[in-house]
Amino acid sequence: MKQMFLRLERATTALSMYFACAMLAMAAGLGVFQILTRFVLEKPAEWTEVLIRFSLIWMVFMGIPMAFRQGAMVSVDVLYRWASDRHKRVLDTVVMLASLLLITVIIIVGWDYSQRGRVQTIIGLEDYSMFWAYIAMPVGGLFAVLGIVGNFLDPKRLELETAQ
């Protein structure tokens, strides 16, 4: 069961990371397009600024699962180094529960925002509602839950390995 969950978690975390990378590429491409239209063609495309902002929001929330999976989100390096083996597992449990609590709040608040944002339109893209920007919070949060539990079951402490 544990291995099956970890396979699912690896797949979903990889998917979220690919999506985050695509959002970064989209933001960069739109930024170049915006510079060309504004300064070269002297006809700015206002919608690009809004899409850059939204793609960066999606990039952050879809990148969070990888940070949690690598153990780099809630950094308790000093405590972890001082703790005995028995206390390390207790510390892992406390960090996992605190992280899950935080992500639960993000999911609930993000869902609430997205529901309220359905009636708001996006400036520059009036055909679309703010729902599509706000939904990044609960979607990224759901992916992060898998990363948090995955890191608890199969810990990776990459920040400790690269520390000097």
N, C-alpha and C positions, 0 to 999 in steps of 0.2 A: 504494500500500500504506500509506504514511504517513497519507494523508488518511482512508483507511478505518479505520485504527486510532484516529485522533483522533476520528472520529465515534462509534466504539464507546466510547471513553473518555469523551467528553462525555455520552453517554447513560447509561453506568453511574455516572458521578460525579453526574449530576443525580438519578438514581434513589436513590443512597445518601444524597444530601442531602435529598431529599423524605422518605425513611424516617427520617433523623435528626430532621427537623423534626416529623414525626408522633410520634416518641418523646418529644420535648420537650413537645409538646402533651398527650400521654398522661400524662406525669409531672405536668404542671401540673393537669390535670383530676383526676387521682387525688389530688393534694395537696389540692385544694379539697374533694373528696368526703371525704377523711380528716378534714379540719377540721370539716366539717358533722356527720359521724357521731360524732366524738369529743366535740366541745364543744357542739353544738346538740342532737343526739339522745342523747348520753351512752351510745352503744353503738358503741364503736370497731370499725372493720373492719380487723383486723390484716393481712389480705392486701394492703391497699393500700400499706403501707410497702415490702413486698418487691417489688411490681410497680413502684413508683416507682424503687427502686434498680436493678432490671433494665432499665427503660426508659432510665434515665440511662446505664447501661453501653452499651446498644445505641446510644444517641444519640452518645456519644463515638466509638465505633469506626466508626460509619457516617458521622460527620462528618469523620474524619481524611482520607479521600480528597480532599475539597474543599480542605482545608488544604494537602495535598501538591501538588495541581493548581495552586493559586495561588502556590506557592513560598513559603508562609508557615510551613512546618513546621520545616525546618532552616535557620535564619537565619545567613547568612554575609555580611551586608550590607557590613561594613567590608572584608573580603577582596575581595569582588566589586567594590567601588568602586576599590580600589587596583590590581586586576589589569588587565593589558593584554588586548586582545581574544583573543589566542591563549590566554592563561592563564585567561580566563573560561570557555572551553569545557572546559579541564582541570578547573577548579574545579566546573563543572556535573557533569562525569563522576564526580568523587570524591564529591560530595554525593549523586548518584543511587545510586552503589554502596553508600555507607554507609546510605542510607535503605532500599534494598532488603535489605541485610543485617539491619537492625533489624526490618523488616516480616517477613522470613523467620523470624526468631526468634519474633516474635509469633504468626505463623501456626502454627509447629510447636508451641510451648508451648501456645497456645490450643487446638489440636486435641487435644493430650495431656490438657489439663485437661477438655475437653468429654467425652472418652472415659472418663476417670476419674469424672467427675461424673454419668455416666448412672445410677450406682447410688445417688446421693444424692438425697434428695427436698428440695423447697423448703419451708422452714418457713412454715406458713400456707397453703400450696398443695401438700399432700402427694401429690396425684395427678400432679404434674409433677416431672421430674428437673432437676437443676442443669445438665444438658446445654444447655438452652435459654438459660441465662445465659452460660455459657462459650463457646458457639459464636459469640458476637459477635466474639470476637478473630480467629479465622481468616476469618470472612466479611468483616469490615471490612478485614482485612489483604489479602485478595484484591482487593477494590475499590481499596485504596490502591496496590497494585502498578501497576494501570492508570493511576492518577493520577500516580504517580512517573515512569513511563515517558512519559506524556503531557506532563508538564512538561519532561522532558528534550528531547522532540522539538519541542515548541512552548512555549518558556519564557514564563512569566508571573511577573513579580516585583512583585506588588502591594504587598509591604511596602516595597520601595524607592521606589515611586511615591508612597506616602503618607507617607514619612519626612520629617521636618523638618530 
